[in-house]
Amino acid sequence: MRGRGWSITTDRLYGPRTERVARQFQREKGLTVDGLIVKTTWEAAWVSSIT
């Protein structure tokens, strides 16, 4: 994702920071906001416009 221009900081596991970023991303992209990296979230991360 960094290669696509996303500015992200990982916590090296699925911790609170990861969940917060996932929820923000889902909200921004109009996805179901659950904080989980399911298929729709994963796919959106690779094809959605970078904002």
mmCIF entry with sequence, helices, sheets and N, C-alpha, C, O atoms, coordinates in Angstrom:
data_MODEL
# 
_entry.id   MODEL 
# 
_entity.id                         1 
_entity.type                       polymer 
_entity.pdbx_number_of_molecules   1 
# 
_entity_poly.entity_id                      1 
_entity_poly.type                           'polypeptide(L)' 
_entity_poly.nstd_linkage                   no 
_entity_poly.nstd_monomer                   no 
_entity_poly.pdbx_seq_one_letter_code       MRGRGWSITTDRLYGPRTERVARQFQREKGLTVDGLIVKTTWEAAWVSSIT 
_entity_poly.pdbx_seq_one_letter_code_can   MRGRGWSITTDRLYGPRTERVARQFQREKGLTVDGLIVKTTWEAAWVSSIT 
_entity_poly.pdbx_strand_id                 A 
# 
loop_
_entity_poly_seq.entity_id 
_entity_poly_seq.num 
_entity_poly_seq.mon_id 
_entity_poly_seq.hetero 
1 1  MET n 
1 2  ARG n 
1 3  GLY n 
1 4  ARG n 
1 5  GLY n 
1 6  TRP n 
1 7  SER n 
1 8  ILE n 
1 9  THR n 
1 10 THR n 
1 11 ASP n 
1 12 ARG n 
1 13 LEU n 
1 14 TYR n 
1 15 GLY n 
1 16 PRO n 
1 17 ARG n 
1 18 THR n 
1 19 GLU n 
1 20 ARG n 
1 21 VAL n 
1 22 ALA n 
1 23 ARG n 
1 24 GLN n 
1 25 PHE n 
1 26 GLN n 
1 27 ARG n 
1 28 GLU n 
1 29 LYS n 
1 30 GLY n 
1 31 LEU n 
1 32 THR n 
1 33 VAL n 
1 34 ASP n 
1 35 GLY n 
1 36 LEU n 
1 37 ILE n 
1 38 VAL n 
1 39 LYS n 
1 40 THR n 
1 41 THR n 
1 42 TRP n 
1 43 GLU n 
1 44 ALA n 
1 45 ALA n 
1 46 TRP n 
1 47 VAL n 
1 48 SER n 
1 49 SER n 
1 50 ILE n 
1 51 THR n 
# 
_struct_asym.id          A 
_struct_asym.entity_id   1 
# 
loop_
_struct_conf.conf_type_id 
_struct_conf.id 
_struct_conf.pdbx_PDB_helix_id 
_struct_conf.beg_label_comp_id 
_struct_conf.beg_label_asym_id 
_struct_conf.beg_label_seq_id 
_struct_conf.pdbx_beg_PDB_ins_code 
_struct_conf.end_label_comp_id 
_struct_conf.end_label_asym_id 
_struct_conf.end_label_seq_id 
_struct_conf.pdbx_end_PDB_ins_code 
_struct_conf.beg_auth_comp_id 
_struct_conf.beg_auth_asym_id 
_struct_conf.beg_auth_seq_id 
_struct_conf.end_auth_comp_id 
_struct_conf.end_auth_asym_id 
_struct_conf.end_auth_seq_id 
_struct_conf.pdbx_PDB_helix_class 
_struct_conf.details 
_struct_conf.pdbx_PDB_helix_length 
HELX_P HELX_P1 AA1 ARG A 2  ? ARG A 4  ? ARG A 2  ARG A 4  5 ? 3  
HELX_P HELX_P2 AA2 PRO A 16 ? LYS A 29 ? PRO A 16 LYS A 29 1 ? 14 
HELX_P HELX_P3 AA3 LYS A 39 ? VAL A 47 ? LYS A 39 VAL A 47 1 ? 9  
# 
_struct_conf_type.id          HELX_P 
_struct_conf_type.criteria    ? 
_struct_conf_type.reference   ? 
# 
loop_
_atom_site.group_PDB 
_atom_site.id 
_atom_site.type_symbol 
_atom_site.label_atom_id 
_atom_site.label_alt_id 
_atom_site.label_comp_id 
_atom_site.label_asym_id 
_atom_site.label_entity_id 
_atom_site.label_seq_id 
_atom_site.pdbx_PDB_ins_code 
_atom_site.Cartn_x 
_atom_site.Cartn_y 
_atom_site.Cartn_z 
_atom_site.occupancy 
_atom_site.B_iso_or_equiv 
_atom_site.pdbx_formal_charge 
_atom_site.auth_seq_id 
_atom_site.auth_comp_id 
_atom_site.auth_asym_id 
_atom_site.auth_atom_id 
_atom_site.pdbx_PDB_model_num 
ATOM 1   N N  . MET A 1 1  ? 0.819   -1.179 0.000  1.00 0.00 ? 1  MET A N  1 
ATOM 2   C CA . MET A 1 1  ? 0.000   0.000  0.000  1.00 0.00 ? 1  MET A CA 1 
ATOM 3   C C  . MET A 1 1  ? 0.871   1.253  0.000  1.00 0.00 ? 1  MET A C  1 
ATOM 4   O O  . MET A 1 1  ? 0.498   2.270  -0.585 1.00 0.00 ? 1  MET A O  1 
ATOM 5   N N  . ARG A 1 2  ? 2.010   1.183  0.644  1.00 0.00 ? 2  ARG A N  1 
ATOM 6   C CA . ARG A 1 2  ? 2.915   2.339  0.612  1.00 0.00 ? 2  ARG A CA 1 
ATOM 7   C C  . ARG A 1 2  ? 3.314   2.670  -0.811 1.00 0.00 ? 2  ARG A C  1 
ATOM 8   O O  . ARG A 1 2  ? 3.467   3.838  -1.167 1.00 0.00 ? 2  ARG A O  1 
ATOM 9   N N  . GLY A 1 3  ? 3.484   1.629  -1.631 1.00 0.00 ? 3  GLY A N  1 
ATOM 10  C CA . GLY A 1 3  ? 3.835   1.828  -3.033 1.00 0.00 ? 3  GLY A CA 1 
ATOM 11  C C  . GLY A 1 3  ? 2.761   2.567  -3.817 1.00 0.00 ? 3  GLY A C  1 
ATOM 12  O O  . GLY A 1 3  ? 3.052   3.183  -4.842 1.00 0.00 ? 3  GLY A O  1 
ATOM 13  N N  . ARG A 1 4  ? 1.529   2.511  -3.344 1.00 0.00 ? 4  ARG A N  1 
ATOM 14  C CA . ARG A 1 4  ? 0.424   3.230  -3.983 1.00 0.00 ? 4  ARG A CA 1 
ATOM 15  C C  . ARG A 1 4  ? 0.275   4.630  -3.425 1.00 0.00 ? 4  ARG A C  1 
ATOM 16  O O  . ARG A 1 4  ? -0.561  5.397  -3.902 1.00 0.00 ? 4  ARG A O  1 
ATOM 17  N N  . GLY A 1 5  ? 1.078   4.982  -2.410 1.00 0.00 ? 5  GLY A N  1 
ATOM 18  C CA . GLY A 1 5  ? 1.029   6.322  -1.863 1.00 0.00 ? 5  GLY A CA 1 
ATOM 19  C C  . GLY A 1 5  ? 0.295   6.465  -0.544 1.00 0.00 ? 5  GLY A C  1 
ATOM 20  O O  . GLY A 1 5  ? 0.167   7.575  -0.028 1.00 0.00 ? 5  GLY A O  1 
ATOM 21  N N  . TRP A 1 6  ? -0.196  5.349  0.018  1.00 0.00 ? 6  TRP A N  1 
ATOM 22  C CA . TRP A 1 6  ? -0.861  5.428  1.316  1.00 0.00 ? 6  TRP A CA 1 
ATOM 23  C C  . TRP A 1 6  ? 0.177   5.718  2.387  1.00 0.00 ? 6  TRP A C  1 
ATOM 24  O O  . TRP A 1 6  ? 1.284   5.181  2.343  1.00 0.00 ? 6  TRP A O  1 
ATOM 25  N N  . SER A 1 7  ? -0.164  6.543  3.324  1.00 0.00 ? 7  SER A N  1 
ATOM 26  C CA . SER A 1 7  ? 0.707   6.815  4.464  1.00 0.00 ? 7  SER A CA 1 
ATOM 27  C C  . SER A 1 7  ? 0.164   6.020  5.637  1.00 0.00 ? 7  SER A C  1 
ATOM 28  O O  . SER A 1 7  ? -0.839  6.396  6.243  1.00 0.00 ? 7  SER A O  1 
ATOM 29  N N  . ILE A 1 8  ? 0.829   4.925  5.951  1.00 0.00 ? 8  ILE A N  1 
ATOM 30  C CA . ILE A 1 8  ? 0.345   4.063  7.028  1.00 0.00 ? 8  ILE A CA 1 
ATOM 31  C C  . ILE A 1 8  ? 1.485   3.711  7.964  1.00 0.00 ? 8  ILE A C  1 
ATOM 32  O O  . ILE A 1 8  ? 2.642   3.624  7.553  1.00 0.00 ? 8  ILE A O  1 
ATOM 33  N N  . THR A 1 9  ? 1.149   3.514  9.209  1.00 0.00 ? 9  THR A N  1 
ATOM 34  C CA . THR A 1 9  ? 2.086   3.038  10.214 1.00 0.00 ? 9  THR A CA 1 
ATOM 35  C C  . THR A 1 9  ? 1.474   1.780  10.802 1.00 0.00 ? 9  THR A C  1 
ATOM 36  O O  . THR A 1 9  ? 0.331   1.792  11.258 1.00 0.00 ? 9  THR A O  1 
ATOM 37  N N  . THR A 1 10 ? 2.222   0.713  10.791 1.00 0.00 ? 10 THR A N  1 
ATOM 38  C CA . THR A 1 10 ? 1.692   -0.553 11.295 1.00 0.00 ? 10 THR A CA 1 
ATOM 39  C C  . THR A 1 10 ? 2.070   -0.760 12.752 1.00 0.00 ? 10 THR A C  1 
ATOM 40  O O  . THR A 1 10 ? 3.020   -0.160 13.254 1.00 0.00 ? 10 THR A O  1 
ATOM 41  N N  . ASP A 1 11 ? 1.321   -1.608 13.414 1.00 0.00 ? 11 ASP A N  1 
ATOM 42  C CA . ASP A 1 11 ? 1.690   -1.997 14.768 1.00 0.00 ? 11 ASP A CA 1 
ATOM 43  C C  . ASP A 1 11 ? 2.137   -3.457 14.782 1.00 0.00 ? 11 ASP A C  1 
ATOM 44  O O  . ASP A 1 11 ? 2.214   -4.086 15.837 1.00 0.00 ? 11 ASP A O  1 
ATOM 45  N N  . ARG A 1 12 ? 2.425   -3.974 13.609 1.00 0.00 ? 12 ARG A N  1 
ATOM 46  C CA . ARG A 1 12 ? 3.006   -5.299 13.384 1.00 0.00 ? 12 ARG A CA 1 
ATOM 47  C C  . ARG A 1 12 ? 2.075   -6.451 13.707 1.00 0.00 ? 12 ARG A C  1 
ATOM 48  O O  . ARG A 1 12 ? 2.484   -7.610 13.635 1.00 0.00 ? 12 ARG A O  1 
ATOM 49  N N  . LEU A 1 13 ? 0.852   -6.164 14.056 1.00 0.00 ? 13 LEU A N  1 
ATOM 50  C CA . LEU A 1 13 ? -0.152  -7.179 14.307 1.00 0.00 ? 13 LEU A CA 1 
ATOM 51  C C  . LEU A 1 13 ? -1.498  -6.479 14.217 1.00 0.00 ? 13 LEU A C  1 
ATOM 52  O O  . LEU A 1 13 ? -1.560  -5.264 14.024 1.00 0.00 ? 13 LEU A O  1 
ATOM 53  N N  . TYR A 1 14 ? -2.555  -7.228 14.355 1.00 0.00 ? 14 TYR A N  1 
ATOM 54  C CA . TYR A 1 14 ? -3.869  -6.600 14.297 1.00 0.00 ? 14 TYR A CA 1 
ATOM 55  C C  . TYR A 1 14 ? -4.206  -6.064 15.678 1.00 0.00 ? 14 TYR A C  1 
ATOM 56  O O  . TYR A 1 14 ? -4.909  -6.703 16.461 1.00 0.00 ? 14 TYR A O  1 
ATOM 57  N N  . GLY A 1 15 ? -3.690  -4.882 15.954 1.00 0.00 ? 15 GLY A N  1 
ATOM 58  C CA . GLY A 1 15 ? -3.915  -4.251 17.241 1.00 0.00 ? 15 GLY A CA 1 
ATOM 59  C C  . GLY A 1 15 ? -4.847  -3.055 17.110 1.00 0.00 ? 15 GLY A C  1 
ATOM 60  O O  . GLY A 1 15 ? -5.478  -2.868 16.070 1.00 0.00 ? 15 GLY A O  1 
ATOM 61  N N  . PRO A 1 16 ? -4.935  -2.253 18.149 1.00 0.00 ? 16 PRO A N  1 
ATOM 62  C CA . PRO A 1 16 ? -5.847  -1.108 18.162 1.00 0.00 ? 16 PRO A CA 1 
ATOM 63  C C  . PRO A 1 16 ? -5.575  -0.100 17.051 1.00 0.00 ? 16 PRO A C  1 
ATOM 64  O O  . PRO A 1 16 ? -6.517  0.457  16.486 1.00 0.00 ? 16 PRO A O  1 
ATOM 65  N N  . ARG A 1 17 ? -4.323  0.142  16.732 1.00 0.00 ? 17 ARG A N  1 
ATOM 66  C CA . ARG A 1 17 ? -3.985  1.094  15.678 1.00 0.00 ? 17 ARG A CA 1 
ATOM 67  C C  . ARG A 1 17 ? -4.468  0.587  14.321 1.00 0.00 ? 17 ARG A C  1 
ATOM 68  O O  . ARG A 1 17 ? -5.018  1.346  13.522 1.00 0.00 ? 17 ARG A O  1 
ATOM 69  N N  . THR A 1 18 ? -4.256  -0.693 14.073 1.00 0.00 ? 18 THR A N  1 
ATOM 70  C CA . THR A 1 18 ? -4.702  -1.287 12.817 1.00 0.00 ? 18 THR A CA 1 
ATOM 71  C C  . THR A 1 18 ? -6.218  -1.206 12.688 1.00 0.00 ? 18 THR A C  1 
ATOM 72  O O  . THR A 1 18 ? -6.737  -0.858 11.627 1.00 0.00 ? 18 THR A O  1 
ATOM 73  N N  . GLU A 1 19 ? -6.922  -1.524 13.761 1.00 0.00 ? 19 GLU A N  1 
ATOM 74  C CA . GLU A 1 19 ? -8.381  -1.464 13.716 1.00 0.00 ? 19 GLU A CA 1 
ATOM 75  C C  . GLU A 1 19 ? -8.867  -0.038 13.469 1.00 0.00 ? 19 GLU A C  1 
ATOM 76  O O  . GLU A 1 19 ? -9.802  0.170  12.697 1.00 0.00 ? 19 GLU A O  1 
ATOM 77  N N  . ARG A 1 20 ? -8.243  0.940  14.114 1.00 0.00 ? 20 ARG A N  1 
ATOM 78  C CA . ARG A 1 20 ? -8.640  2.338  13.930 1.00 0.00 ? 20 ARG A CA 1 
ATOM 79  C C  . ARG A 1 20 ? -8.457  2.773  12.482 1.00 0.00 ? 20 ARG A C  1 
ATOM 80  O O  . ARG A 1 20 ? -9.338  3.417  11.912 1.00 0.00 ? 20 ARG A O  1 
ATOM 81  N N  . VAL A 1 21 ? -7.323  2.425  11.884 1.00 0.00 ? 21 VAL A N  1 
ATOM 82  C CA . VAL A 1 21 ? -7.065  2.779  10.485 1.00 0.00 ? 21 VAL A CA 1 
ATOM 83  C C  . VAL A 1 21 ? -8.044  2.059  9.567  1.00 0.00 ? 21 VAL A C  1 
ATOM 84  O O  . VAL A 1 21 ? -8.539  2.651  8.608  1.00 0.00 ? 21 VAL A O  1 
ATOM 85  N N  . ALA A 1 22 ? -8.328  0.789  9.849  1.00 0.00 ? 22 ALA A N  1 
ATOM 86  C CA . ALA A 1 22 ? -9.279  0.033  9.035  1.00 0.00 ? 22 ALA A CA 1 
ATOM 87  C C  . ALA A 1 22 ? -10.653 0.685  9.072  1.00 0.00 ? 22 ALA A C  1 
ATOM 88  O O  . ALA A 1 22 ? -11.299 0.822  8.033  1.00 0.00 ? 22 ALA A O  1 
ATOM 89  N N  . ARG A 1 23 ? -11.103 1.085  10.240 1.00 0.00 ? 23 ARG A N  1 
ATOM 90  C CA . ARG A 1 23 ? -12.404 1.741  10.370 1.00 0.00 ? 23 ARG A CA 1 
ATOM 91  C C  . ARG A 1 23 ? -12.437 3.082  9.627  1.00 0.00 ? 23 ARG A C  1 
ATOM 92  O O  . ARG A 1 23 ? -13.421 3.398  8.957  1.00 0.00 ? 23 ARG A O  1 
ATOM 93  N N  . GLN A 1 24 ? -11.382 3.855  9.746  1.00 0.00 ? 24 GLN A N  1 
ATOM 94  C CA . GLN A 1 24 ? -11.313 5.139  9.037  1.00 0.00 ? 24 GLN A CA 1 
ATOM 95  C C  . GLN A 1 24 ? -11.373 4.917  7.527  1.00 0.00 ? 24 GLN A C  1 
ATOM 96  O O  . GLN A 1 24 ? -12.094 5.616  6.816  1.00 0.00 ? 24 GLN A O  1 
ATOM 97  N N  . PHE A 1 25 ? -10.618 3.950  7.054  1.00 0.00 ? 25 PHE A N  1 
ATOM 98  C CA . PHE A 1 25 ? -10.586 3.630  5.628  1.00 0.00 ? 25 PHE A CA 1 
ATOM 99  C C  . PHE A 1 25 ? -11.964 3.191  5.152  1.00 0.00 ? 25 PHE A C  1 
ATOM 100 O O  . PHE A 1 25 ? -12.451 3.667  4.127  1.00 0.00 ? 25 PHE A O  1 
ATOM 101 N N  . GLN A 1 26 ? -12.587 2.289  5.890  1.00 0.00 ? 26 GLN A N  1 
ATOM 102 C CA . GLN A 1 26 ? -13.913 1.787  5.515  1.00 0.00 ? 26 GLN A CA 1 
ATOM 103 C C  . GLN A 1 26 ? -14.934 2.918  5.466  1.00 0.00 ? 26 GLN A C  1 
ATOM 104 O O  . GLN A 1 26 ? -15.745 2.988  4.542  1.00 0.00 ? 26 GLN A O  1 
ATOM 105 N N  . ARG A 1 27 ? -14.897 3.785  6.439  1.00 0.00 ? 27 ARG A N  1 
ATOM 106 C CA . ARG A 1 27 ? -15.833 4.921  6.479  1.00 0.00 ? 27 ARG A CA 1 
ATOM 107 C C  . ARG A 1 27 ? -15.618 5.820  5.260  1.00 0.00 ? 27 ARG A C  1 
ATOM 108 O O  . ARG A 1 27 ? -16.575 6.215  4.594  1.00 0.00 ? 27 ARG A O  1 
ATOM 109 N N  . GLU A 1 28 ? -14.354 6.138  4.978  1.00 0.00 ? 28 GLU A N  1 
ATOM 110 C CA . GLU A 1 28 ? -14.006 7.011  3.854  1.00 0.00 ? 28 GLU A CA 1 
ATOM 111 C C  . GLU A 1 28 ? -14.440 6.430  2.514  1.00 0.00 ? 28 GLU A C  1 
ATOM 112 O O  . GLU A 1 28 ? -14.852 7.166  1.617  1.00 0.00 ? 28 GLU A O  1 
ATOM 113 N N  . LYS A 1 29 ? -14.347 5.119  2.381  1.00 0.00 ? 29 LYS A N  1 
ATOM 114 C CA . LYS A 1 29 ? -14.644 4.465  1.103  1.00 0.00 ? 29 LYS A CA 1 
ATOM 115 C C  . LYS A 1 29 ? -16.081 3.969  0.996  1.00 0.00 ? 29 LYS A C  1 
ATOM 116 O O  . LYS A 1 29 ? -16.444 3.344  -0.001 1.00 0.00 ? 29 LYS A O  1 
ATOM 117 N N  . GLY A 1 30 ? -16.904 4.237  2.007  1.00 0.00 ? 30 GLY A N  1 
ATOM 118 C CA . GLY A 1 30 ? -18.315 3.842  1.953  1.00 0.00 ? 30 GLY A CA 1 
ATOM 119 C C  . GLY A 1 30 ? -18.540 2.356  2.144  1.00 0.00 ? 30 GLY A C  1 
ATOM 120 O O  . GLY A 1 30 ? -19.534 1.810  1.664  1.00 0.00 ? 30 GLY A O  1 
ATOM 121 N N  . LEU A 1 31 ? -17.628 1.697  2.839  1.00 0.00 ? 31 LEU A N  1 
ATOM 122 C CA . LEU A 1 31 ? -17.742 0.265  3.104  1.00 0.00 ? 31 LEU A CA 1 
ATOM 123 C C  . LEU A 1 31 ? -18.417 0.046  4.452  1.00 0.00 ? 31 LEU A C  1 
ATOM 124 O O  . LEU A 1 31 ? -18.620 0.989  5.216  1.00 0.00 ? 31 LEU A O  1 
ATOM 125 N N  . THR A 1 32 ? -18.761 -1.199 4.735  1.00 0.00 ? 32 THR A N  1 
ATOM 126 C CA . THR A 1 32 ? -19.266 -1.548 6.051  1.00 0.00 ? 32 THR A CA 1 
ATOM 127 C C  . THR A 1 32 ? -18.159 -1.284 7.060  1.00 0.00 ? 32 THR A C  1 
ATOM 128 O O  . THR A 1 32 ? -17.046 -1.787 6.908  1.00 0.00 ? 32 THR A O  1 
ATOM 129 N N  . VAL A 1 33 ? -18.454 -0.505 8.080  1.00 0.00 ? 33 VAL A N  1 
ATOM 130 C CA . VAL A 1 33 ? -17.442 -0.137 9.071  1.00 0.00 ? 33 VAL A CA 1 
ATOM 131 C C  . VAL A 1 33 ? -17.492 -1.132 10.229 1.00 0.00 ? 33 VAL A C  1 
ATOM 132 O O  . VAL A 1 33 ? -18.343 -1.051 11.115 1.00 0.00 ? 33 VAL A O  1 
ATOM 133 N N  . ASP A 1 34 ? -16.544 -2.075 10.188 1.00 0.00 ? 34 ASP A N  1 
ATOM 134 C CA . ASP A 1 34 ? -16.465 -3.068 11.251 1.00 0.00 ? 34 ASP A CA 1 
ATOM 135 C C  . ASP A 1 34 ? -15.035 -3.255 11.749 1.00 0.00 ? 34 ASP A C  1 
ATOM 136 O O  . ASP A 1 34 ? -14.804 -3.992 12.707 1.00 0.00 ? 34 ASP A O  1 
ATOM 137 N N  . GLY A 1 35 ? -14.076 -2.592 11.105 1.00 0.00 ? 35 GLY A N  1 
ATOM 138 C CA . GLY A 1 35 ? -12.690 -2.690 11.531 1.00 0.00 ? 35 GLY A CA 1 
ATOM 139 C C  . GLY A 1 35 ? -11.991 -3.966 11.105 1.00 0.00 ? 35 GLY A C  1 
ATOM 140 O O  . GLY A 1 35 ? -10.823 -4.176 11.431 1.00 0.00 ? 35 GLY A O  1 
ATOM 141 N N  . LEU A 1 36 ? -12.697 -4.819 10.378 1.00 0.00 ? 36 LEU A N  1 
ATOM 142 C CA . LEU A 1 36 ? -12.107 -6.084 9.932  1.00 0.00 ? 36 LEU A CA 1 
ATOM 143 C C  . LEU A 1 36 ? -11.588 -5.954 8.500  1.00 0.00 ? 36 LEU A C  1 
ATOM 144 O O  . LEU A 1 36 ? -12.181 -5.262 7.672  1.00 0.00 ? 36 LEU A O  1 
ATOM 145 N N  . ILE A 1 37 ? -10.495 -6.615 8.227  1.00 0.00 ? 37 ILE A N  1 
ATOM 146 C CA . ILE A 1 37 ? -9.940  -6.597 6.876  1.00 0.00 ? 37 ILE A CA 1 
ATOM 147 C C  . ILE A 1 37 ? -10.507 -7.802 6.122  1.00 0.00 ? 37 ILE A C  1 
ATOM 148 O O  . ILE A 1 37 ? -9.839  -8.821 5.944  1.00 0.00 ? 37 ILE A O  1 
ATOM 149 N N  . VAL A 1 38 ? -11.751 -7.653 5.689  1.00 0.00 ? 38 VAL A N  1 
ATOM 150 C CA . VAL A 1 38 ? -12.402 -8.707 4.918  1.00 0.00 ? 38 VAL A CA 1 
ATOM 151 C C  . VAL A 1 38 ? -12.162 -8.443 3.437  1.00 0.00 ? 38 VAL A C  1 
ATOM 152 O O  . VAL A 1 38 ? -11.527 -7.453 3.073  1.00 0.00 ? 38 VAL A O  1 
ATOM 153 N N  . LYS A 1 39 ? -12.662 -9.311 2.599  1.00 0.00 ? 39 LYS A N  1 
ATOM 154 C CA . LYS A 1 39 ? -12.393 -9.239 1.158  1.00 0.00 ? 39 LYS A CA 1 
ATOM 155 C C  . LYS A 1 39 ? -12.687 -7.859 0.563  1.00 0.00 ? 39 LYS A C  1 
ATOM 156 O O  . LYS A 1 39 ? -11.877 -7.337 -0.203 1.00 0.00 ? 39 LYS A O  1 
ATOM 157 N N  . THR A 1 40 ? -13.823 -7.265 0.901  1.00 0.00 ? 40 THR A N  1 
ATOM 158 C CA . THR A 1 40 ? -14.175 -5.968 0.297  1.00 0.00 ? 40 THR A CA 1 
ATOM 159 C C  . THR A 1 40 ? -13.203 -4.866 0.723  1.00 0.00 ? 40 THR A C  1 
ATOM 160 O O  . THR A 1 40 ? -12.846 -4.007 -0.083 1.00 0.00 ? 40 THR A O  1 
ATOM 161 N N  . THR A 1 41 ? -12.781 -4.890 1.976  1.00 0.00 ? 41 THR A N  1 
ATOM 162 C CA . THR A 1 41 ? -11.822 -3.887 2.450  1.00 0.00 ? 41 THR A CA 1 
ATOM 163 C C  . THR A 1 41 ? -10.471 -4.099 1.785  1.00 0.00 ? 41 THR A C  1 
ATOM 164 O O  . THR A 1 41 ? -9.843  -3.145 1.327  1.00 0.00 ? 41 THR A O  1 
ATOM 165 N N  . TRP A 1 42 ? -10.030 -5.337 1.731  1.00 0.00 ? 42 TRP A N  1 
ATOM 166 C CA . TRP A 1 42 ? -8.733  -5.651 1.126  1.00 0.00 ? 42 TRP A CA 1 
ATOM 167 C C  . TRP A 1 42 ? -8.715  -5.221 -0.336 1.00 0.00 ? 42 TRP A C  1 
ATOM 168 O O  . TRP A 1 42 ? -7.768  -4.572 -0.780 1.00 0.00 ? 42 TRP A O  1 
ATOM 169 N N  . GLU A 1 43 ? -9.748  -5.574 -1.079 1.00 0.00 ? 43 GLU A N  1 
ATOM 170 C CA . GLU A 1 43 ? -9.802  -5.213 -2.496 1.00 0.00 ? 43 GLU A CA 1 
ATOM 171 C C  . GLU A 1 43 ? -9.842  -3.698 -2.675 1.00 0.00 ? 43 GLU A C  1 
ATOM 172 O O  . GLU A 1 43 ? -9.179  -3.166 -3.566 1.00 0.00 ? 43 GLU A O  1 
ATOM 173 N N  . ALA A 1 44 ? -10.608 -3.001 -1.846 1.00 0.00 ? 44 ALA A N  1 
ATOM 174 C CA . ALA A 1 44 ? -10.702 -1.548 -1.947 1.00 0.00 ? 44 ALA A CA 1 
ATOM 175 C C  . ALA A 1 44 ? -9.352  -0.887 -1.700 1.00 0.00 ? 44 ALA A C  1 
ATOM 176 O O  . ALA A 1 44 ? -9.045  0.149  -2.289 1.00 0.00 ? 44 ALA A O  1 
ATOM 177 N N  . ALA A 1 45 ? -8.554  -1.484 -0.836 1.00 0.00 ? 45 ALA A N  1 
ATOM 178 C CA . ALA A 1 45 ? -7.237  -0.917 -0.543 1.00 0.00 ? 45 ALA A CA 1 
ATOM 179 C C  . ALA A 1 45 ? -6.346  -0.884 -1.772 1.00 0.00 ? 45 ALA A C  1 
ATOM 180 O O  . ALA A 1 45 ? -5.439  -0.056 -1.853 1.00 0.00 ? 45 ALA A O  1 
ATOM 181 N N  . TRP A 1 46 ? -6.585  -1.763 -2.723 1.00 0.00 ? 46 TRP A N  1 
ATOM 182 C CA . TRP A 1 46 ? -5.734  -1.839 -3.909 1.00 0.00 ? 46 TRP A CA 1 
ATOM 183 C C  . TRP A 1 46 ? -6.311  -1.108 -5.106 1.00 0.00 ? 46 TRP A C  1 
ATOM 184 O O  . TRP A 1 46 ? -5.589  -0.843 -6.067 1.00 0.00 ? 46 TRP A O  1 
ATOM 185 N N  . VAL A 1 47 ? -7.596  -0.775 -5.075 1.00 0.00 ? 47 VAL A N  1 
ATOM 186 C CA . VAL A 1 47 ? -8.178  -0.130 -6.258 1.00 0.00 ? 47 VAL A CA 1 
ATOM 187 C C  . VAL A 1 47 ? -8.791  1.240  -5.990 1.00 0.00 ? 47 VAL A C  1 
ATOM 188 O O  . VAL A 1 47 ? -9.023  1.995  -6.934 1.00 0.00 ? 47 VAL A O  1 
ATOM 189 N N  . SER A 1 48 ? -9.056  1.580  -4.744 1.00 0.00 ? 48 SER A N  1 
ATOM 190 C CA . SER A 1 48 ? -9.666  2.871  -4.418 1.00 0.00 ? 48 SER A CA 1 
ATOM 191 C C  . SER A 1 48 ? -8.686  4.007  -4.639 1.00 0.00 ? 48 SER A C  1 
ATOM 192 O O  . SER A 1 48 ? -7.472  3.829  -4.550 1.00 0.00 ? 48 SER A O  1 
ATOM 193 N N  . SER A 1 49 ? -9.232  5.172  -4.927 1.00 0.00 ? 49 SER A N  1 
ATOM 194 C CA . SER A 1 49 ? -8.372  6.344  -5.090 1.00 0.00 ? 49 SER A CA 1 
ATOM 195 C C  . SER A 1 49 ? -7.739  6.687  -3.752 1.00 0.00 ? 49 SER A C  1 
ATOM 196 O O  . SER A 1 49 ? -8.330  6.471  -2.695 1.00 0.00 ? 49 SER A O  1 
ATOM 197 N N  . ILE A 1 50 ? -6.547  7.215  -3.815 1.00 0.00 ? 50 ILE A N  1 
ATOM 198 C CA . ILE A 1 50 ? -5.808  7.591  -2.618 1.00 0.00 ? 50 ILE A CA 1 
ATOM 199 C C  . ILE A 1 50 ? -6.222  9.001  -2.241 1.00 0.00 ? 50 ILE A C  1 
ATOM 200 O O  . ILE A 1 50 ? -6.110  9.926  -3.045 1.00 0.00 ? 50 ILE A O  1 
ATOM 201 N N  . THR A 1 51 ? -6.698  9.160  -1.025 1.00 0.00 ? 51 THR A N  1 
ATOM 202 C CA . THR A 1 51 ? -7.157  10.473 -0.570 1.00 0.00 ? 51 THR A CA 1 
ATOM 203 C C  . THR A 1 51 ? -6.422  10.913 0.661  1.00 0.00 ? 51 THR A C  1 
ATOM 204 O O  . THR A 1 51 ? -6.683  11.998 1.181  1.00 0.00 ? 51 THR A O  1 
# 
